Amino acid sequence: MGHSSRKSFDRRDFLRATAGTTVALAAASVAGATAASAAPAPRTAAGGLTIPKDRIGIQLYSIRDKVASLGFAVVFAELSRIGYREVEFAGYTQDTAILGRQITLPEIRKLLDDNGLRAVGSHVGIGNLRANLQAELDAAQILGMPHVGTANAPSNLNTVAGYRAAADEFNVWGAAATARGLKLYQHNHAGEFAFATDQPSVRLYDVFLKNTDPRHVYLELDIYWAYVGQYRFPGFDPAAYVRNQPYRYPLFHMKDGDANPSNANGFDIVEFGAGDLPYERFIRDIGPRAAHIGIWEQDTAPNTQPNPPGSLGAAARSFAAIDQLLR
């Protein structure tokens, strides 16, 4: 996570500037206000909802610019006011100029508690799991999070042997997490859905699923990247993975995409509700057998204009759209 500081815009100015802005933006998104300030009308899912709307989460990478410039205290207060209840971390640091020193994990935990938020998970580097597993599990327990995972691909070797070896490693880490009352997870991008270079009929993601122990290794399906994977490497249905092994997917990344054939991925990342990924159908098709926490993420949110509110404005509008989808 970046640590650039914006001295010209202090936290009190931010609170004054956005005291009513993000609430208004969220309301505008729900009501379908002007195109200049509101996303297109959200799509409404029908029946079989397994994503609780009272536990909508956010991946803090989406608002990394605000964490860096404003700090966790201001950001958590704003997220709580918007309506988010779950937080997924992408690092535990903020600009040291905010406190005059580095913030501690117990201090972050208190800020979560004070704002009615829960740490639901964290993305850590696969190298950290390899070298500092117990410290990462310690951090998860201090923050009160039930899951800890990585957004790295299981292996840089896109072969069946490479993914089998990675599965063995994840099984060891997962068993250690289970012993601490935690769940280890892996978050996908599109590359995991590619075919093995040594066996072109075998999908890498299938190798990982088959060879990881379902008692100890879980998955966070990034829905956007799964549909990008379907676009680039056809022949699978993202919802089918969840439907076939529902309890292995405690977390979803609910990221939206707008179809764009000129993009090699097939979609541009956009605010939730502004794209055309088939979320209504996905939610219907995954089936009702297990609950999955929905976490909003938008890699491009810090580029949202105007700024302020920037990425927090995107967070507010996207929350409103997800909330409407889950009604």
C-alpha positions as CSV (number, residue, x, y, z in Angstrom):
1,M,0.0,0.0,0.0
2,G,1.3,3.5,-0.9
3,H,2.2,6.0,1.8
4,S,2.2,9.3,-0.1
5,S,0.9,12.2,2.1
6,R,-1.2,15.1,0.9
7,K,-0.4,18.0,3.1
8,S,-2.7,20.5,1.4
9,F,-5.8,18.5,2.4
10,D,-6.0,17.8,6.1
11,R,-8.4,15.4,7.8
12,R,-10.7,18.1,9.2
13,D,-11.0,19.7,5.8
14,F,-11.9,16.3,4.5
15,L,-14.6,15.7,7.1
16,R,-16.1,19.1,6.4
17,A,-15.9,18.6,2.6
18,T,-17.6,15.2,2.7
19,A,-19.9,15.5,5.7
20,G,-22.9,15.2,3.4
21,T,-21.3,14.4,0.1
22,T,-20.9,10.6,0.2
23,V,-24.3,10.1,1.8
24,A,-25.8,12.2,-1.0
25,L,-23.9,10.2,-3.6
26,A,-25.1,7.0,-2.1
27,A,-28.7,8.2,-2.1
28,A,-28.4,9.5,-5.6
29,S,-27.2,6.1,-6.8
30,V,-30.1,4.3,-5.2
31,A,-32.6,6.8,-6.5
32,G,-31.1,6.9,-10.0
33,A,-30.3,10.6,-9.9
34,T,-28.5,12.5,-12.6
35,A,-26.1,10.7,-14.8
36,A,-23.3,13.0,-13.8
37,S,-23.4,11.9,-10.1
38,A,-25.1,8.5,-10.1
39,A,-24.3,5.1,-11.5
40,P,-26.8,3.3,-13.7
41,A,-29.7,1.7,-11.8
42,P,-28.5,-1.4,-10.0
43,R,-29.6,-4.8,-11.1
44,T,-31.9,-6.6,-8.6
45,A,-31.2,-10.2,-7.8
46,A,-34.2,-12.6,-7.5
47,G,-34.3,-15.3,-4.9
48,G,-31.7,-17.6,-3.4
49,L,-29.5,-14.8,-1.9
50,T,-26.5,-16.2,-0.1
51,I,-24.6,-12.9,0.3
52,P,-25.9,-11.1,3.4
53,K,-26.6,-7.4,2.7
54,D,-25.9,-6.4,6.3
55,R,-22.3,-7.6,6.0
56,I,-21.1,-5.8,2.9
57,G,-17.3,-5.4,2.9
58,I,-14.6,-3.4,1.3
59,Q,-11.1,-4.3,0.2
60,L,-9.0,-1.3,1.5
61,Y,-6.8,-1.5,-1.6
62,S,-9.7,0.3,-3.4
63,I,-9.2,3.4,-1.2
64,R,-5.5,3.0,-0.7
65,D,-5.0,6.7,-1.4
66,K,-7.3,7.7,1.4
67,V,-5.7,5.3,3.9
68,A,-2.3,6.7,3.0
69,S,-3.3,10.4,3.2
70,L,-5.9,10.4,5.9
71,G,-5.2,7.3,8.1
72,F,-7.3,4.4,9.3
73,A,-9.2,6.5,11.9
74,V,-10.8,8.9,9.4
75,V,-11.3,6.2,6.7
76,F,-13.0,3.7,9.1
77,A,-15.3,6.4,10.4
78,E,-16.3,7.2,6.8
79,L,-16.7,3.6,5.8
80,S,-19.0,2.9,8.8
81,R,-21.1,6.0,8.0
82,I,-21.5,4.8,4.4
83,G,-22.7,1.4,5.7
84,Y,-19.8,-1.0,5.2
85,R,-19.4,-3.6,8.0
86,E,-16.5,-5.8,6.9
87,V,-13.0,-4.7,6.1
88,E,-10.4,-6.6,4.1
89,F,-6.8,-5.4,4.6
90,A,-4.1,-4.9,2.0
91,G,-1.5,-3.9,4.5
92,Y,-1.5,-2.7,8.1
93,T,0.4,0.6,7.7
94,Q,-0.4,4.3,7.1
95,D,1.7,7.4,6.7
96,T,3.7,7.8,9.9
97,A,3.2,11.5,9.7
98,I,-0.4,11.0,10.8
99,L,0.5,9.7,14.2
100,G,4.1,10.7,14.3
101,R,5.0,6.9,14.4
102,Q,3.8,3.7,13.0
103,I,0.3,2.5,14.0
104,T,0.1,-0.8,15.9
105,L,-2.2,-3.7,15.3
106,P,-4.0,-3.3,18.6
107,E,-4.6,0.4,17.7
108,I,-6.1,-0.7,14.4
109,R,-8.3,-3.3,16.1
110,K,-9.6,-0.6,18.5
111,L,-10.4,1.7,15.6
112,L,-12.4,-1.1,13.9
113,D,-14.3,-1.8,17.1
114,D,-15.0,1.9,17.8
115,N,-16.5,2.2,14.3
116,G,-18.6,-1.0,14.3
117,L,-16.4,-2.7,11.7
118,R,-15.0,-6.2,11.6
119,A,-11.7,-7.3,9.9
120,V,-12.9,-10.1,7.7
121,G,-9.6,-11.0,5.9
122,S,-6.3,-9.8,4.7
123,H,-4.2,-10.0,1.5
124,V,-0.6,-10.8,2.3
125,G,2.2,-11.7,0.0
126,I,2.8,-15.4,-0.7
127,G,6.4,-14.8,0.3
128,N,5.2,-13.7,3.8
129,L,3.2,-16.9,4.2
130,R,6.3,-18.8,3.3
131,A,8.7,-16.9,5.6
132,N,6.5,-15.5,8.3
133,L,3.4,-17.6,8.5
134,Q,3.0,-17.6,12.3
135,A,3.4,-13.8,12.5
136,E,0.7,-13.4,9.8
137,L,-1.6,-15.6,11.8
138,D,-0.8,-13.6,15.0
139,A,-1.8,-10.4,13.2
140,A,-5.0,-12.0,12.0
141,Q,-5.9,-13.0,15.6
142,I,-5.0,-9.6,17.0
143,L,-7.3,-7.9,14.4
144,G,-10.1,-10.4,15.1
145,M,-10.3,-11.6,11.5
146,P,-11.5,-15.1,10.7
147,H,-9.6,-15.4,7.3
148,V,-6.2,-14.6,6.1
149,G,-5.1,-15.1,2.5
150,T,-3.1,-14.0,-0.5
151,A,-3.9,-12.5,-3.9
152,N,-0.8,-14.0,-5.5
153,A,-1.2,-16.8,-8.0
154,P,-0.5,-20.2,-6.3
155,S,2.6,-20.6,-8.5
156,N,4.6,-18.8,-11.2
157,L,5.0,-22.1,-12.9
158,N,2.0,-22.6,-15.2
159,T,2.4,-26.3,-15.2
160,V,0.5,-29.2,-13.6
161,A,3.5,-30.0,-11.5
162,G,3.9,-26.4,-10.5
163,Y,0.3,-26.1,-9.3
164,R,0.5,-29.4,-7.5
165,A,3.5,-28.3,-5.6
166,A,1.8,-25.1,-4.8
167,A,-1.2,-27.0,-3.5
168,D,1.0,-29.0,-1.2
169,E,2.4,-25.8,0.2
170,F,-1.0,-24.3,0.7
171,N,-2.1,-27.4,2.5
172,V,0.6,-27.0,5.0
173,W,-0.2,-23.3,5.6
174,G,-3.9,-24.0,5.7
175,A,-3.5,-26.7,8.4
176,A,-1.5,-24.2,10.5
177,A,-4.3,-21.6,10.0
178,T,-6.9,-24.2,11.0
179,A,-5.0,-25.0,14.1
180,R,-5.3,-21.3,15.1
181,G,-9.0,-21.2,14.3
182,L,-8.5,-19.3,11.0
183,K,-9.2,-20.0,7.4
184,L,-6.5,-19.6,4.7
185,Y,-7.7,-18.4,1.3
186,Q,-6.4,-17.7,-2.2
187,H,-7.8,-14.9,-4.3
188,N,-7.8,-15.4,-8.1
189,H,-7.0,-13.3,-11.0
190,A,-7.5,-14.3,-14.6
191,G,-4.3,-16.3,-15.0
192,E,-5.3,-19.1,-12.7
193,F,-8.0,-20.1,-15.3
194,A,-5.4,-20.6,-18.1
195,F,-4.5,-24.0,-19.3
196,A,-1.3,-25.7,-18.2
197,T,1.6,-25.2,-20.5
198,D,2.6,-28.9,-20.3
199,Q,-1.0,-30.3,-20.5
200,P,-3.1,-27.9,-22.6
201,S,-6.3,-29.7,-21.8
202,V,-5.9,-29.1,-18.1
203,R,-7.0,-25.9,-16.4
204,L,-4.6,-24.6,-13.7
205,Y,-7.4,-23.6,-11.3
206,D,-8.8,-27.2,-11.5
207,V,-5.4,-28.6,-10.5
208,F,-5.3,-26.3,-7.5
209,L,-8.8,-27.1,-6.4
210,K,-8.3,-30.9,-6.8
211,N,-5.1,-31.0,-4.9
212,T,-5.8,-28.6,-2.0
213,D,-7.5,-30.0,1.2
214,P,-11.0,-28.5,1.5
215,R,-10.7,-28.7,5.3
216,H,-7.8,-26.2,5.3
217,V,-7.6,-24.2,2.0
218,Y,-10.4,-21.8,0.9
219,L,-11.0,-19.6,-2.0
220,E,-12.0,-15.9,-2.5
221,L,-13.6,-15.7,-5.9
222,D,-12.9,-12.4,-7.5
223,I,-16.0,-12.4,-9.8
224,Y,-14.6,-9.8,-12.2
225,W,-11.4,-11.7,-12.8
226,A,-13.3,-15.0,-13.1
227,Y,-15.3,-13.5,-16.0
228,V,-12.1,-12.2,-17.5
229,G,-10.7,-15.7,-17.2
230,Q,-13.8,-17.0,-18.9
231,Y,-13.3,-14.5,-21.7
232,R,-9.7,-15.3,-22.2
233,F,-9.8,-19.0,-21.5
234,P,-13.3,-20.2,-22.4
235,G,-14.9,-23.4,-21.3
236,F,-16.1,-22.8,-17.7
237,D,-18.8,-21.1,-15.7
238,P,-17.6,-19.0,-12.7
239,A,-20.8,-19.8,-10.8
240,A,-20.3,-23.5,-11.2
241,Y,-17.2,-23.5,-9.1
242,V,-19.1,-22.0,-6.2
243,R,-22.2,-24.2,-6.8
244,N,-20.0,-27.4,-6.8
245,Q,-18.0,-26.5,-3.6
246,P,-20.0,-23.8,-1.9
247,Y,-18.3,-24.0,1.5
248,R,-14.9,-23.4,0.0
249,Y,-15.8,-19.9,-1.0
250,P,-16.4,-17.8,2.2
251,L,-15.5,-14.6,0.4
252,F,-16.3,-12.9,-2.9
253,H,-14.8,-9.8,-4.5
254,M,-17.7,-8.0,-6.0
255,K,-15.9,-6.0,-8.7
256,D,-17.8,-4.8,-11.8
257,G,-16.7,-4.7,-15.4
258,D,-17.9,-2.9,-18.5
259,A,-17.6,-4.9,-21.7
260,N,-14.8,-3.6,-24.0
261,P,-13.6,-5.7,-26.9
262,S,-10.6,-3.5,-27.3
263,N,-9.4,-4.4,-23.8
264,A,-7.5,-7.8,-23.9
265,N,-9.3,-8.7,-20.7
266,G,-12.7,-8.1,-22.4
267,F,-13.9,-5.7,-19.7
268,D,-12.9,-2.4,-18.1
269,I,-13.0,-2.2,-14.3
270,V,-15.8,0.3,-13.3
271,E,-17.8,1.3,-10.2
272,F,-20.2,-1.4,-9.1
273,G,-23.5,-0.9,-10.9
274,A,-21.9,0.9,-13.8
275,G,-20.9,-2.3,-15.6
276,D,-22.6,-5.2,-17.2
277,L,-21.2,-8.3,-15.5
278,P,-24.1,-10.8,-14.9
279,Y,-24.3,-10.4,-11.1
280,E,-28.0,-11.1,-10.9
281,R,-27.5,-14.4,-12.8
282,F,-24.4,-15.3,-10.9
283,I,-26.1,-14.9,-7.5
284,R,-29.0,-17.0,-8.7
285,D,-26.8,-19.7,-10.2
286,I,-24.4,-20.2,-7.2
287,G,-27.2,-21.8,-5.3
288,P,-28.3,-21.4,-1.7
289,R,-26.2,-23.9,0.2
290,A,-23.6,-21.6,1.8
291,A,-23.2,-17.9,2.7
292,H,-20.6,-15.8,1.1
293,I,-19.4,-12.4,2.3
294,G,-19.5,-9.8,-0.5
295,I,-16.5,-7.5,-0.6
296,W,-16.4,-4.5,-2.9
297,E,-13.1,-3.8,-4.8
298,Q,-12.3,-1.4,-7.5
299,D,-8.6,-1.3,-8.4
300,T,-9.2,2.0,-10.3
301,A,-11.1,3.8,-7.6
302,P,-8.3,6.3,-6.6
303,N,-8.6,7.7,-10.1
304,T,-12.3,8.6,-9.6
305,Q,-13.0,12.2,-10.2
306,P,-13.7,14.7,-8.7
307,N,-11.3,14.2,-5.9
308,P,-12.3,14.7,-3.1
309,P,-14.3,12.6,-2.6
310,G,-12.5,10.4,-5.2
311,S,-12.2,6.8,-4.1
312,L,-14.5,7.3,-1.2
313,G,-17.2,8.6,-3.5
314,A,-16.7,5.4,-5.6
315,A,-17.0,3.4,-2.4
316,A,-20.3,5.1,-1.4
317,R,-21.9,4.7,-4.9
318,S,-20.7,1.1,-5.1
319,F,-22.1,0.3,-1.7
320,A,-25.5,1.7,-2.6
321,A,-25.5,-0.4,-5.8
322,I,-24.5,-3.6,-4.0
323,D,-27.0,-3.0,-1.3
324,Q,-29.7,-2.6,-3.9
325,L,-28.6,-5.8,-5.7
326,L,-28.9,-7.8,-2.5
327,R,-32.4,-6.6,-1.5
